[in-house]
């Protein structure tokens, strides 16, 4: 784990320090306990001194209780530090995502971001919690146990001293062999999450086409890949235990041979041999801990790299030092604007657009699929930045405004309407969290939503389920329009936002716009001619360029694309619903 991630520890530094401190105290007690046991055997039992046995036994119990107390405190502090670290890290990632522009978000898949906020952070949390406990414990335990062993028998201490680097090297080798498989697992987790998300979001389509079996097979395939990768990794890690057990048995056997010989010749006591065996087990167990933590760190390293990708991502759009906080009016100007989603040198989605819209005008935008209608309007609130040229709002380059100030005055209802879990009141108040009930109801009347809302048993207190799946497409669109209106914007953009409502309701919404918000500049993207026929100006888009501008009557005379669409819909009856 790198320094960048450790910045998220913040207010939990105290717990992160106290945990290893208590671990050290716990280790000191545990190292002294075998020494006490040796004295009980060699002095108390051998001499038959019950007073000595009871006295040293009481000291032994006290040391064991202290070791237990220190261990509990170390565990508590480690758990608090680990959970706090994960909380801060999760907050930092989520906060960073909120700063991302669309271009930043496009670099990460939604499932990938979800995996980073869940599985990856959990891995980092576990590794951190274990590190501040076990990595503090193991080295101290090894060093102190070796020192204590050396005071008893230098020959046995030498065996342990040679065993430690050999066993440690083997365990680290095993962990490194398993590491690549764990990295692959997390990439497959992204694919798995994407499959689940896609299936749940498109549940109606799956059932409509009776594709449940196909989806199950697809899920099973990805799940099988993850299973195989984990199996490979765990097969390698499984060698830890037999290697460890073999080493313990071999070392203990050697110690018994050397210790037994020493006891026979009178250079070593029975209790001392017992204590040395305990020290050896402590040393080797500590190495096992180190190997276990090392595996966790290797797993967490893959996760921390993925987390760092998000934290190190620089938001494409940031407010300048002297960003303007006031939008004077709703006029819009495009001056030789070109745009590519790939940036400089990429294929242009918009090409050399010149456009001038006065404040308060109603502008219709029409064009075929892929004509860059949505791309055009997304440049106004700076959801993306232009590749070439300048977009102005109120006569000022949009890049000169603070993002919050600009987007507060440019209200946009996107193609994909999104509602959030909560009541209708709560959803509409995304436009203005301080709005009164009367204000909410007013904008709902403008958006022709008030009627169907009052038909619900709970009215405006009706709860919207995640994604707005308990309301129809047309109802969802009207609620989103109401939400946008509540912001009282200088510019209102509707990106095909009335496609799911009937023409009568559509006409009533437009009438309300004309009468209630005449000073607001309105840009309406539509597939239906009837939705934009009465606009002040209609823009015809084709292949990322403006093919024609004018009123409906003017375009019928001068623009072949508009005339064709008009005749196919109006004369062909495509407008009747």
N, C-alpha and C positions, 0 to 999 in steps of 0.2 A: 504494500500500500504506500502511496506516495504522499509527499508533503501537502499537495493541493487538497487532498481529502481530509488530512488531519486538521485543517483549518476549521472544519465543522465540529470539532470537539467542543470548542468555546467554553461555555459555563460548566462543562463536565470535566474540566482539567483536574480539579481537586479530587474527584472520585477516581480519575485515571491514575493519579499519583498514590492515593491512599491504598488502593487495592494491592499494588506490588509491595508497599510497605508492610501491610499485614501479612502478605504472603511470606516475606522474609522472616517475620517474627514466627510464623507458623513453622517454617522450615527449621529455624533454630531450635524450637521445641522438639520437633521430630528427630533431629540429629542427636540431641542430648538423650532422648528416651532409650535407644539401644545401649548407651554408655551406663545409664542407671540400671538397666536390666542385667548387664554384665556384672556390675558390682553386687547386685542382689544374689546372683548365682555364685560368683567367686568368693564373696565374703560372707554373706548371710547364710546361704544354703550350705556351703562347704564347712562353715564353722558352727552351723546349727544355731545361729544367733537370731531368735525370733524378733527381738527388739529392733535389731538392725533391719530385718526384712520388712517389718511393719512401718518403720520410719522411712526407709527408702521407697517402700510401696506407696506411702502417702505422697511423697515427693513426685513419684512416677504418675500417680493419678492426677495430681495438680498440674503437672506438665502436659499430660494428655488433654485435660480440660481446657488449659490455655491454648493448646494447639487447635482444639476444636473451635474455641471462641474466635481465635485469629482467622481460622479458615472460613468460618461463617461470615465474619466481617469483610474479609477479602472477596468472598463470593457476592455479597450484597453490593459492595462498591463496584465490583466488576460488572454486575448485571445492570446497575444504574448507569454506569459510564457507557456501556455498550448500547443500551436502549436509548439513552440521551443522544449519543453520537449518531445512531440511526435516524432518530427523530430530526435532528438538525440537518443531516445529509439529505433526508427526504424533502425537507422544507427548502433547502438550497436548490435542489434539482427542480422542484415544482416552481419555485420563484423564477429560476432561470428560464424555464419553458414559457412562462408568462411574458417574458421579455422578447421572445423569438418573433421574428417576422414569419410570414408564410414560407419564404425561401429557406429560412432556418429549419422550420418544421418539416419541410419537404425532404430534408437530408436524413431525417430519422423516421422510421415507421412508427405508427401508433402502438402496435404491440411491442416494438423494441423499447419504447419509452416506458410502457407499463412494466415490462420485465425489469428494467433498470430501477424503477421505483419500488419493486416488490422483491423478487428473487435475488437480484444483484445486491441490494442493500442488506437483505437478510444475511447473505454470505459474508459481506464486509463486517456486519455487526458481530457475527459469531467469531470471525477471525480476530477482530479487535478485542473482544471480551476474553477469548482464550489467550491472546498474546500478553495482555497486561497481567494475567494470572500465571499461566503455565510457563511462558518464556522468562518470567521473573523467577519462578520457582525452580525450574530444571537446572540452570547453570549454578545457582547457589547451592542447591542440593548436591550436585555432582562434586563441586569444589570442597564443600564442608565435609561430605562423606569421605572423600579421598583423604583429606587431612586427618580425620578421625581414624581412618583405616591405617594410615601411615604411622600414627602414634602407637598402634597396636602391633602391626606386622608389616614391615616395609616390603617384604617379598610379595605378599598378597596385594598390597597397594600398587606395586609395579604391574601385576597382571591386570588389574582394573584400569590402570593408566594406559596400558596398551590396547585394552578392549574398547575403551570409550571412543577413540577416533575411528577404529575399524567398523564398529557397529553403527556409529553415527553416520559414517560415509555410506554404508549400505542402505540405511533407512532413508537418507536424503536422495540416493540414487533411485530408490523405489518411487519416492514421491515425484521426482522429476520425470520419470517414465510415464506416470499417470497423468501429469499436468496437461499435455496436449489434448487428451480425450475430454477433460473437463471443459476446456476452452470451446471445443466443438459443441458440447452439450448446450451451452448458453445461446449459441447461434441458432440451434434447433428449437430452443425454448421460444425464441421470437417467432419462428415459423408456426409452432404449435399455438401460441397465443393469437396469432393472426388468423389461423384456421377457426379457432373457437369464436373469436370476435365476428368474423365474417359469417359464420354459420348462425350465430344468435341474431345478428342484425338482419340477416336475410332469411329468417325462419319462415316467413310467409311464402317466399319464393321457393324455398326448399320443399315445403309441403305441397305447394301448388303444382310443382313438377315431379312430385313423388321421388325426390332424390336423397331421401334419408340414408338409404343403403350406401350410395356413393359417398356421401359425406362421412359416414361411419368408417368406410374403408380408407378414405383419405386421412382421417384422424388416426386410425389404427396404424397406418403406414408411418406417419411422423412419430407417433408414440413408440413404435417399434425401433425407429432409428435412435431415439433418446435412450431407450432400454438397452440397446446394443452398445452404445457409447459408454453408458454408466457401467454396464457389465464388464466391458474391457478395462475401464479405469479401476473398478473394484477388484477385479481379478489380480491386477498388479499390486494394489494397495494391500490385498489379503496376504501377501508375502511378509508384511510387517510382523504379524503374529508368530508364524513359525520361525522366522529368523531370530526374533526376540527370545522365544522360548528356548530354542537351541542354545543361544548364547548364555542365557541364565543358567540352564542345566550344566553346560560345559564349565562355566566359571565357578559355579557352586561346587561341582565335582573336584575341580582343581584346588579350590579353597579348602575343601574337606581333607583332601590328600595332604596338602601342605600344613594345614592347621592341625590335623590329626598327628602328623609327624612331630610338629612343634610341641603338642600337648604331651606326647610320649617322652620327649626329651626334656620336658619341664620348662621350655622357653615361652609357653603360652598357656593360658587358662581356658577352661571350657566356656565360661561366660564370655570371654574375649572373642572366641571363635564364633559364638552365637551372634554377638554384636557385629562382627565383621561380615557375616553372611547377610544380616539385615541391611548393613550399609551397601553391600554389593547389589542387593535387590533394589534398594532405593536409587542407586546410581543408574542401573539398567532400566528401571521403570521410568526414571526421568528422561532417559534417552528416547524411550517409547513415546512419552508425552511430547517431546520435541518433534519427533517424526510425525505424530498426529497433527500437531499444530502447524507443522510445515506443509502438510497436505492441505489443511484448511487455508493457509496463507496462499498457497499456489492456486487454489480455487478462487479465493477472494481477489487475487491479483488479476485474474481474467475479468472478474466483476468490476474491480476498481478501474480498470482500463476503460470499460464501457461507460461507467459513471463519469469518469474524467472527460470523455468525449463530449458529454452534454455540458458539464461545468466549464470546459474550456472553449466551448462554442461562443464566438462573439456575435451578439445580436447585430444583424445587418443594419438595422435602423436604430439610431440613438439620438436623443435630443442634443442639440448644440448648446454651447454655453449661454448663448443669448437667444434661445428659442422663443418665438412669439407665442403669447397665450390668449390672443384675441383674434377671431376671424371676423373681419369687417362686414362681409356680405357673402351671398351665395353664388357669385359669378364664377364661372369655370373657363379656363383657357388651356388648350393644348397647343404647344408651339413646337412643331416639327418633332413630335414624340415617336420614338421607336422603342420597342420592348422585346426582350428575349428572356424566357424563364431560365435559360442557361447562362445568362450574363453576356458580357462582351464576347463577340465572336460566335455566339450561338445563333440558331435559327430564329429569325424575328417573327414574333406572333403579331405585333403591331408595327406598321411601317409608315413613317413620315406623316403622322396624323396632325392636322391643323384644325382646331375647333374652338369656337368662341360662343359661350352661353351666358346670357344675361341673368342676373339675379331674379328669381321669381318665375322664370320660364318653366314650362312643362316640355320636356324633351322625350320623344319616343325613340327607341333604338330597336331596329329589326335587322335580321340577317339569318343566314343558314347556320347549321351546326358547324362549329369550328371557325366562325367568321371573326372571333375575338371580341364579341360583345361584352362578355363578363370581364375579360382582361382589361378592356378600356375603362370600365367604371371602377375596377379595383385599384387603379392608380390614383384615383382622387383622394381616398382616405389613407393613402400610403400603405395598403396591404402589401404592395410591391413598389419598388422604386423604378423609375424609368431607366432604360439603358442609354438612351440618347434623348436630347430635348428637355423641355420643361413643362410641368403641369402646375398651373396656378389656380388658387382659390382665393377669391376676394382680391385679385390682382397681385398676389404674393406667392412665390414659389412654395409648394407644399412642404419642401424640405426645411423651410425656415420656421415652420410652426413646431411647437411641442406636440408630440404624438397624441397625448391625451386631449389637448385643446382642439386639435384638428378633428379627431374622431368623435368628440362630443358634438361637433357641429356638422359632421357628415354622417348621417344615420343610414345604415345599409341593411336591407333585408336580403340575405344571400339566397342563392338558388336552393341550397339544402337547408331548409328551415330546421332549427334546433330549439327544442324546449327542454327545460331542466326539471328535475324532480322537485316538486313543491306545488303550492297552490297557484291558481291562475293569477291572483293578486301578486304573489311573489315573482312569477314569471314576467308579468307586465312591468313590474317595478325595476327590472333590469335597466329600463330606460331612465328611471329616476327613482332612487331608493327612498326618497323623502316625499314622494307624491301621495296626495290624499286619495281616499277611496273614490271621491267624486271625479278627480282628474283621471284616474284609471278608467272609470266607467265612461268618461267622455271620449277618450281616445278609442275605446272599444266600440263606441257608437260610430265614430268616424270610420273605423275599419270594418264595420258591419259584423262585429263579433258579439255585441251586447245581446242580441236576440237569442242565439243558441246557448250563450253562457247562462242566461236566466232560466233556460229549460233544464239545466242540470239540477239535481236535487239540492246540492250545496251551493249553487250559483258561483260567485267569484271565489269562494273558498274550496271549490272542487280541486282535488289533488291531481296533478299531472304526473303520470308515471314516467320513468326514464325514457327519454327519446320522444315523449309525447305520443306513445302508441295507443292511448285511450281516447284520442281525438282523430277526426278524419284529416285528410290532407288539406282540404279547403279550410277547415277550422284552424288547423295549425298555421296556415299562411296568414289568416286574418289576425290571429293572436300575435304573430311576429310583426305584422304591420303596426298593430296597436303599440307594441313595445317600442318600435322605432319612433313612432309619433310622439310618445311620451318624453323623448329627449328634447323635443322642440328644436329640431335641427334647422340649420340654414340650407342644408342640402339633404334631400331624401332620395335614396337610390333603391329602386325595386328591381331586383334581378330575377325576372320571370316569376314574380312572387304572387301572381294571381292566376296562375295556370290551372289551379285545381278548383277554382270557383266558377260558377256559371256567369254568363255574360251580363245578366241583370245585376248580380251582386258586384261584379267588376265595374259596371257603369256607376253604381251607387257609391262605390269607394272613390272613383275618380271625381264624381260630383262633390263629395265631401272634401276632397283635396282642394278643388277649385274655390269652394266657398269658405272653408275653415282655415286653410294655410296658404293664402294667395302669395305671400312673400317668400315662401320656401321654394327653392329651386328643386324641381322634381324630374328625375331621370327614370324612365320606365322601360325596361327591357321586356319585350313580349314576342311571342310567336303569333299571337292573334292580332290582326290589323285593327279590329274593333277596340282593342285596349289602348291604342295609341293614335287612332284616327283623328281625334280632336286636339292633339298636342300642338303647341306653338311651332315646333320644328320636329321633323322626323329624320333620323340619321340611318342610312342604309349601309350596313357593313358587309364586306366581302373579302375574304382572304387577308384579314388584318388591315384593310384599308377602307377609307370612307368612299363608298361608291356613289352616294348622293345625299344631299341635304335639302330640305324644304318642307312645305306643308303637304298634307295628303293630296290636295288638289294639284299642287305643282309637280309632285313626284309621279302622279298618275300620267302626267303629260311627258315628263322628261326621263323617268327612270324605269328601265325595263324590268329590273328585279322586283321593285315595289309593285309595279303594275301586274306582274305575273302572280305574286302572292295575293294581292288584293282580289284579283279576278277569280283565283282558285278558291278563296275563302268566301267572299261575299256572293259572287254569282253562283258558285258551286254549292252554296248552302253550308259550308264548313263552319260557319259562325253560329249556327243554331245549336242550342243546347237545352 
